Amino acid sequence: MKKSFNEFLEVLKESDLVVEAKFDEAAGARLVNDISYNSMDVNEESMFICKGLYFKDVYLEDALAKGAFCYVAERIINPDAPYIIVNDIRKAMTVIGSFFYDSIWNEKLVMMGITGTKGKTTTTTFVNSIMNDYMESLGRQKISFLSGNYTFDGVHTRNPKKMTTLETLELHKHLADSIANGCEYMVTEVSSQAVKHGRTDALKFKVATLVNVERDHISDIEHPDFEDYFSCKLGLFKQSEIACINLDLNEEHVARNFEVAKEYCKKIYTYSRYNEDADFYGYDTETGPEELCFKCKWEGGVEDIVVSIGGDYNTSNALAAIAMTRALGVPFENIKSGLANVKVEGRMEIHRIPSKNVDVVVDFAHNTISYNALFGNVHKFYPGRKIMLVFGCRGDKAYNRRKDLGELANLYADKIILTEQDHATEKVVDIAHQIMEHIDDGKVLEIIEDRGEAITKACEVIENDWVLVIAGNGADRYQKRGHSYIEMPTDGEFVEMYNEKH
């Protein structure tokens, strides 16, 4: 049911967000047909939201020219159009989106949320595969899916262009579309930034987990310190009915998980690779580059689990998925089938250069915890073989990675090519030189600004019988250059393009 300008104004007033408003009687009675902050997507009778660090006044003028009749902002931009000025545009978006769609997701979707420093996408994909196996066995619709790799609303699959959790209005529209398309369940990654800026405030999760946490995303535009980062991660439990807690975190972090979960959640399940008292205990792990096997002990007995992705660290991600889906009553038959057939693009993705007997590992690893896990498995799978690494660090954020990843690259790799990794408004060369301060002289072969050219060069110069590791991008098809996302092939596709020519 469409709502009027007046009705939106009243719900914003109820949330103490309104500073002032200007409109006449006719505008107040007009029904809002759509809400958007993208002037490219405006329809007639739209309410336009003026938000974003890089917002320009011309965006509003463009939206008004295309049919928007009013706007919401933190300052007066066009005094002639009907407007609502608010004191917090992000909170206002949550209120506006929830009101526009009647928060129908909290009644009609069973929602599962996953957060963590590393492993969100993998765990979300595991849950998705399990739940789809379950739904297929019941003859029902696939579940709604939101991750850094792609989104699915029951009909459409889209690439989210790097944002782990969709912006508020896009998230609300995705949920409403998922329900309209027949989805009954939804699983999503939840970033610390999503919690911090209220993107998920309107969502009530059935079950949630924090897979791990380490120091990351510390910068002026992300989190000022680790406490802020960790607190935002824990905030997910405040919105969930059931918490699944990883007992393998350090003692202090486990205690903080329990503290928040006991206060806000109705039920708690635990999982662990090392604590036999966990509700879901994983042990006897065996892994190769492309498969993982372990035993899972739970109150119903012991299950043999096979996961179609390598890496012993994925035991923890699989246990998280098992705990979450069992919390919803999914049979182990579907859990085992879902994990045995899961495909996670860009995570321990194995390619080969046959002409050189070179194995290529493509992985999304881009922080300390993921680098240690990735290279631990590379050394395990390919003992004694030398490693060439292609990587970079993001621009405008997470500055600590330049030191951390530089030191780890120096520890694990024999030769290195530095390249772009969403350099944004910074220069690739400047980021690369900061990384090089932590790498021994002679290890860096070259700085190549274009990522595709860097991967091709690595394929050309790597010696026979080495291992090539390409880290940071995984299955992403975009690079952030300046303020724009430029579409490009995945890292693995660049390798296969090289193979086709050789």
N, C-alpha and C positions, 0 to 999 in steps of 0.2 A: 504494500500500500504506500503510495507516494505521500510525502509530508510537505507541509508548507514552510516557507521562510520563517514565519512566526513560530512554528513548532520547533524548528531547529534553534531559534533564538532562545526559546524557553528552556530547552534541555541544557543548553550551554550556560544559561543563567543559574540553573539548579546546581551546576558543577562549579559555580563561582569563577567562571572563565571569562565572562563578558566585561570588557572595559567600556565600550560604547557601541552604538549601532545607529545606522541611518537608513531609512526606507520610508516609502509612502504606503498608504493603505493597500493599493493595488499590488505592490511588490510583496508586502507582508502576506497576502493571501495566495500568491503564486506557488504552485507546486514545484518542488525540485525533482527533476527527472533523472539527474545523475550527479555524482560528486567526483571531482578530479583535481589533481594538482599538476597535471600534464596538459599544457595547452594544445598538444597534438591530438589528445583524446576527448576533447570537449564536445558535448552534444548540445542541442538547443535545450534551454531551461536548466542548464547545469549550474551547480554551485561550485565555484572555483576556490581551491585552497592555495594560498600563497605561502609556500614553505620552502626551506632548503637553504643551505649555506651559499649556494650559487644562484639563488633566485634573482631575476631581473624584472623590473617593472614592466618591460615590454611583454613578458609572458602573460601578465594579466590582460594587457591591452589586446593581445592576440586571442586570448580566451573569450573576452567580451565580444570581439568582432565575429567570433565563430558561433555565438549564441548564448554563452553564459550570461546570466542576468544579475548575478550577485557574487560577492566574494567574502572570504574569511581570511583575516591577516592579523599580524601583530602591530601594524601601523596603517594609517590611511594612505592608500596609493592612488586611487581614483576617487575623488570626492563626489563625482556625479553618479556613480553606480551604487546600488544598495550594498551595504557592507555590514559585517559584524567584526569588530576589533576585539581580539582576545589577548589574555596575558600569557598564554602558553599554547602555541600552535600545535605542538605534538599531542598534548592532552586533548585539545579540541578535536583533532583528527580522530582520536579514539572514540570520543563521545559522538561525533557526527557519523562516523562509520557504523557504530553499534546501533544508533538510532535509525539510520537509513535502512539497515538490513534487519532490524528488530532482534539483533543478537541471536538469530535462529540457530547458529552453530552450537550453542550451549544446550539446546534441546534436542537437536537432530543429528549431531555428530559425536561419536566417541573419539576424543582427541588424545593423542599421545605426543609428549614433548621430550626432546633429547638435547642436552647441552653438554659442554665439555671443551677443553682446550684442543683435543685431538680425538678423532674417531666419530664425530657427530654424523658425518655423511655416511660412513660405513655402517654404523649402528642403525641409522634411519633406514638405509637400504635393506639391511637384514630384516628389520621389523616389517618393512613393506613387502618383502618377498614371502615372509611367513604368513602375513595377513592375507595376501592375495591368494596364496595356496589354500588357506582356510575358506575364504569367500568363494573361490572357485568350487571347492568341494560342496558348498551349500547352494551353488547355482546363483550367486549374487554378484553384484557389481564390485569391481576392483576398488581399492581404497584410495582416498585422496592423499597426495604425496607432495611434500615441500622439502627441498634440499638445495645445497649449493650446486648440485649437478643439474637438476631439472625439477620442474613442477608438473603435476598431473591433477586435473580436476574432474576426472571421470570421462572426459572426452578429449581435451587438449593437453598436449605435452609441450612445455615451453622451457627455454633456458633463462634463468633469472639474472644473468649477467653479473655474477660475482656476489650478489647480496645473499648471505646465508638465510636470513629471515626476511620475507617481503616487507616493504613499507606498509604502514597501517592500512591505508585504503585498498591497496592491492591485495593484502592479506584478507581483509574482510570480503572483498569481491570474490577471491578464490574460494573461500569457505562457502559463500552463498551459492556460487556456481556448482561447487562440488555436491551440495545438497540437491540442487535442481537436477543434476546429472545422475542422481541415484546413489551417491556414496553414503555409506553408513559410518565409516571410520576415517580418521585422518592421522597421519604421522608427520611430524615436522621437526627439523632442526631448530633450535632456539639459541640465537647468539646472545652473548652478554650485552651487546649494544641494543638488541631488540628489547631486552628486559629494562635496560637503563633508560631507554627513550620511550618506553610504554607501548611498543608496537603490539605486544601480546596482552595488554592489560584487559581487553574485553573477552579473553578466552579462559574457559574453565577446563583444565585438562583432567582426564580420567586417571592417567598414569604418567609419571615423568621420571627421568634419571639424569644424574650428572656423572658421565662416564669417567672423567678425570679432570684434574685442574693443575696447571702450572703457571708460572709467571709469564704473561704474554699480553699483547694489546695494551701496553702501557705507553701512553703518549698524551700530548696536550688535547688531542681531538678524540681520544678513546676513553681510557681510564687513567686517572692521575696516579694510581698506585695499585698494588696487588689486592689490597683489602676491598677497594671499590669493585675491582674485577670479580673477585670471588663472591662478594655479596650479591652482585647481579646474577651470577650463576645460581646461587642458592635461592634467588628470588623465584625461580621456576617452581620450586616445591610449595611456595605460598599460594600457587594457583592450581595445585593438583590435589586430587582426592587420594591417590596412591603414590607412594614414593618407592623407587627401587634404588637401593644404596650399594655402591661399590665398596666393599670392605678392604680393598687393596690400596686405597688412598692412604696417605700418611695419617698417623693417629689423630692429629689435631683436625685435619680436614674431615675425617670420618665422624668425629665428634660433632663438628659444626653441621654436617649433613643431618645427623640424628636430631640435633637440637631444633633445627628448623622443621624437619619432617614431623617430629612428634607434636609440634605446636599447630601445624597447619593441615597435616594429612590424616586421613582416617585409618590408613593401613600402611605398613612398611614391609617390603620384601628386601632380602639382601642377596648379593652374589659375590663370588670370589674365586680366584685361582689358587689361593693359599690357605684359606680358612675353612676347614671342614664343617664348621658350624653354620656356614651360610645356607640360606634356603636353596640356593643353586650353586653347587660347588663343582668347578671344572678342574680336571686333573688328567694325567697321562697324555699330555699334549704331544702330538707328532705333526710336523709340518714340512712341506716342500714349497717351492715357488708358487704353485698353483692350487694347493689343497691343504686343508687343515683338519686334523682329527683329534678329538678328545672325548673323555667320558664326563657326563654331567650327572651328579648325584643330587637327588631331591627327595621330598617326602614320599614320592611314589616309586622310588627305586633308582636304578642307574640306566642312563640312556647313552648309546653310542652316537656321537654327533660328528657329521662330516660337513665341512664348509668349503664351498668351491672357490676359495681365495686363500692364498698362502699368508704366512706370518703368524708367529705364535702370539703376538700381541692382540691379534684378532680373536683369540679365545675370550678375552675380557669383553670385547664388543659383542660377540655372540652370546655370552652369558647375560649381558644387559638386555639383548633382544629376547632371549628366552624368558627372563624374569618378567619383562613388560608384557609379553604376549600370554604367558601363563597367568598373570594377574587378571587378564581378561577372559580366562577360561579356555584359551585355544589348546586343542589336544596336541600332545607331543608328536603325533603322526604328521600333523601339518607343520609343526616347528622343524622337524627333521627334514622333511621334504623341501620346505622353503629355503633352509640354509644350504642344503645339498645342491640346489639349483640357482642360487643367488649369483647375480652378476654385478660387480661394483666397478664401474669404469674409472680408470685413473688411479686406482689403489692397487699397488703391487701388480700393475698391468705389465705382462711380459711380452716383449717383442724380441726379434732376433735379426742380426745381420749375417745371413748364411755365408756370404763370400769371405767373411773374416772370422767366423766362429765366435761372434760377439753376442752376448746376451744383453738385452736392453731392458731396464726396469724403469717404468714410468710411474711416478707416484706424486700425490698431492702434498707430500711432506713440505712444510714451510715454517716450522718452529722447532724448538729444542726437543720436545718430547717426541715429535714425529721423526726427526732426523735420527735420534738415538734408536728408535724402534726400527726404522727403515734400514739403516746400515747394519744394525745387529743381525737382521735377517739376511741381508745381502752377503755378509761375511759367512753366515751359517750355510747359505745355499751354494755359495761359490768360493769355498775355502782356497786360499792361496792365489786367487786371481786378482790382478791389478784393476783399479777402478778409475774411470774418468767420470767427472761430475759436471753437469750443466745446471746452473741455478742462478737466481738473483734474489733481491729482497724488495718488498713493496715500498713505494714512495709515499711520503706524507703521513706515515703511521708506523707503529710497531718498530721504532728506531733501534730498540735493543737487539733485534734479530741480526742486524748487520755485524755486530760483534759476536753474538752467540753462534750464528750459522757459519760465520767466517772461521771461528775456532773449530767447530765440528767438521767443516769441510776440510780444514787443514789436517785434522786427526784421521779422517776416514778415506779421503781421496788421494790418489797419486798424481792426477792431473786435473785441471779445472778450467772450464770456460765460463766466464761470467756474462750474464745477459739480463734482459728486462724481466720484471715480474710485477706488472701493474705499477709502473713507475710514476704514474699520475703526473703531477706538475714538476717533479724533480727530474734531473737529467740522469739517464742510465749510467753514464760514465762517473758521475759524482757518487752515486750509490755504490758502484763497483769499487771505486777507490777506497771508500770507507770499509767495505768488506775486506779488501786486500790488506788493510792494516793488520789483520789478524791471521794472515796466511803467509807461510814461508815463501821467501823469494824463489822464483823459478817454477813454482807449482801452477801458477795461472798462465795458461798458454796464450789467452787472448780475451779481450773484452769485445763482444759483438752485440751491438744494441738491439738488432732485430732478432726475436726469439727463434723464428723459423730458420734464419740463416745460421744462428748459433748451433742449433741441433744438427743441421745439415753438415756444418763444418766438423762437428764432433764425430759424426758418422764417417766422414772422409779421412780424418787424421788418426782415429783410434787404431791402436795396433791389434794384431790378431790375438784372439783368446782373452782379451780384456772383458770387463763388464762396463757398460755405459749406464749411468744413473742420471735420469732427467727429473729434477725435483721442482715442485712448486705449483705447477699448472694442472697436473692430472688430466682430467677429461674436459677441462674448461676450453671454450672456443672463443674466448675474448681476451684482449689485453687492454688495460686502462691506460690510455695515453692522453695526458692532459685531463680534461674533464669528461672525455668521451671513451666509450668502449668500442674497440675495433675488432670486428669479427675475423677469426683466423682458424686454420686447422688445429686439431689437438696435437699435443706433443707426440703421441703415438702415430698419428697420421703423417707427421713430418718424417718419422722414421720409415714408415711404409712407402712414402713417396721417394725417399732415397733408394730403398730396395728396388723399386720398380725401374729405376734408371741404371741400376748396377746388377 
